[in-house]
Amino acid sequence: MIRIGVLSDTHGFIDKPLIDFFKDCDEIWHAGDLGDIKVMDELAVGRTFRGVYGNIDDWEVRRELPEFQEFTVEQVKVLITHIGFNYGHYLHDVVERLNQFKPKLFICGHSHILKIKNDKTRQMLHINPGGAGNRGIHQVRTAVRFEINGDRIENLDLWEMQR
């Protein structure tokens, strides 16, 4: 069993309540718009960090992180990107990767809107953890954590904090 913390759209801001929410996580996954490489450095202390760059990220973040991450944890295939869903549809590049990789878990950010949906058509869980930073359209900061146990995604928990 591996404990995972997922966030997006920090825009350079990270604070103690969010760090505390992730304190027992083995891995942290960031779905883009870190805003500052220091966010990655702080989240990576003592654990595995996986992330992608977002549309506001500078060359320093883009040098360290790819646009897409495809990997497997235990028996769960995971695809992460920043902009993956728009106007009710997956973007073309994302559809190609979904069709080829066939993840059980798809994570994207960008919208600053929390979304957790079982996509029955693709037999996968789609998570957008919303906006964890203090900038953007969201009024409530959000992040998600869960466990991967073999081929199961379990014990999903949501973190919320007013801006």
C-alpha positions in Angstrom: 0.0 0.0 0.0 1.3 3.4 -1.0 -0.2 6.7 0.3 -0.4 9.4 -2.3 -1.0 13.2 -2.1 -2.2 15.1 -5.1 -2.4 18.8 -5.7 -2.3 21.4 -8.5 -2.1 25.1 -9.2 0.0 26.2 -6.2 1.3 29.2 -8.2 4.3 29.4 -5.9 2.4 29.2 -2.6 2.6 26.3 -0.1 1.9 26.5 3.6 1.9 24.4 6.8 -1.8 23.2 6.7 -1.2 21.7 3.2 2.1 20.2 4.2 0.4 18.7 7.3 -2.3 17.2 5.2 0.4 15.3 3.2 2.6 14.4 6.3 1.9 10.6 6.0 2.1 10.4 2.2 4.8 8.3 0.6 4.5 10.2 -2.7 3.3 13.6 -3.8 2.0 14.2 -7.3 1.6 17.8 -8.6 -0.5 18.4 -11.7 1.2 21.6 -12.8 1.4 25.3 -12.2 3.9 25.0 -9.4 4.8 28.6 -9.9 8.2 28.1 -8.2 10.7 25.3 -8.2 10.9 25.7 -4.4 7.3 24.2 -4.2 8.7 21.0 -5.7 11.7 21.0 -3.4 9.5 21.4 -0.3 7.0 18.7 -1.2 9.8 16.3 -2.1 11.5 16.3 1.3 11.6 12.6 2.5 9.4 11.2 -0.2 8.9 10.6 -3.9 7.8 13.6 -5.9 6.2 13.3 -9.4 4.9 16.3 -11.3 4.3 18.0 -14.6 4.8 21.6 -15.6 1.8 23.9 -16.2 1.1 26.8 -18.5 2.4 29.4 -16.0 5.6 27.6 -15.1 9.0 29.1 -16.1 12.0 27.4 -17.7 13.4 26.3 -14.3 10.3 24.1 -13.6 10.0 23.0 -17.3 13.7 21.9 -17.1 12.8 19.6 -14.2 9.4 18.3 -15.1 7.7 17.0 -18.3 4.4 17.9 -19.8 3.1 14.3 -19.2 3.9 11.7 -16.7 3.0 8.0 -17.4 3.9 5.5 -14.7 2.6 2.6 -12.7 2.3 2.4 -8.9 1.6 -1.1 -7.6 -0.8 -2.3 -10.3 -2.4 1.1 -11.1 -1.4 2.9 -14.3 -1.3 6.7 -13.9 -1.4 9.5 -16.4 -0.8 13.1 -15.2 -0.8 16.4 -17.2 -1.7 19.9 -16.5 -4.3 20.8 -19.1 -6.2 17.7 -20.0 -9.9 18.5 -20.0 -11.8 21.4 -21.5 -15.4 22.2 -22.2 -16.5 18.7 -21.3 -14.0 16.8 -23.4 -10.5 15.4 -23.1 -8.0 17.3 -25.2 -6.8 15.6 -28.4 -3.2 14.9 -27.1 -4.7 13.5 -24.0 -7.1 11.2 -25.9 -4.2 9.8 -27.8 -2.3 9.0 -24.6 -5.4 7.6 -22.9 -6.0 5.3 -25.8 -2.4 4.1 -25.9 -1.5 3.9 -22.2 -5.0 3.1 -20.8 -4.5 4.4 -17.3 -6.7 3.4 -14.3 -6.1 6.9 -12.9 -6.0 10.2 -14.9 -5.0 13.4 -13.1 -5.0 16.9 -14.5 -5.1 20.5 -13.0 -5.5 23.9 -14.6 -9.2 24.6 -13.9 -8.8 25.3 -10.2 -12.1 23.3 -9.8 -12.0 20.1 -7.7 -13.3 17.1 -9.7 -13.4 13.5 -8.8 -15.2 11.4 -11.4 -15.4 7.7 -12.3 -15.2 7.7 -16.1 -17.0 4.5 -16.8 -16.4 4.8 -20.6 -12.6 4.6 -20.1 -12.7 2.5 -16.9 -10.6 5.0 -15.0 -10.8 7.5 -12.1 -10.4 11.1 -13.2 -9.1 13.5 -10.6 -8.6 17.3 -10.8 -7.4 18.3 -7.3 -8.5 21.9 -7.8 -6.3 24.8 -6.8 -4.1 24.5 -3.7 -2.5 27.9 -4.0 -3.7 31.3 -3.0 -4.2 32.7 -6.5 -6.8 32.0 -9.1 -10.6 31.8 -9.5 -11.1 29.4 -6.6 -12.3 30.6 -3.2 -11.6 27.3 -1.5 -8.1 25.7 -1.7 -8.2 22.0 -2.3 -6.0 18.9 -2.4 -6.6 15.1 -2.4 -4.9 12.1 -0.8 -5.6 8.4 -1.2 -4.0 5.0 -1.0 -3.1 2.6 -3.8 -3.4 -1.0 -2.6 -2.5 -3.4 -5.4 -5.0 -2.5 -8.2 -7.3 -0.5 -6.0 -7.5 3.2 -5.2 -8.9 3.5 -1.7 -9.5 5.8 1.2 -9.8 9.0 -0.8 -9.7 12.1 1.4 -10.2 15.8 0.6 -8.5 18.8 2.1 -10.3 22.2 1.9 -9.3 25.6 3.2 -10.8 29.0 2.6 -8.4 31.4 0.9 
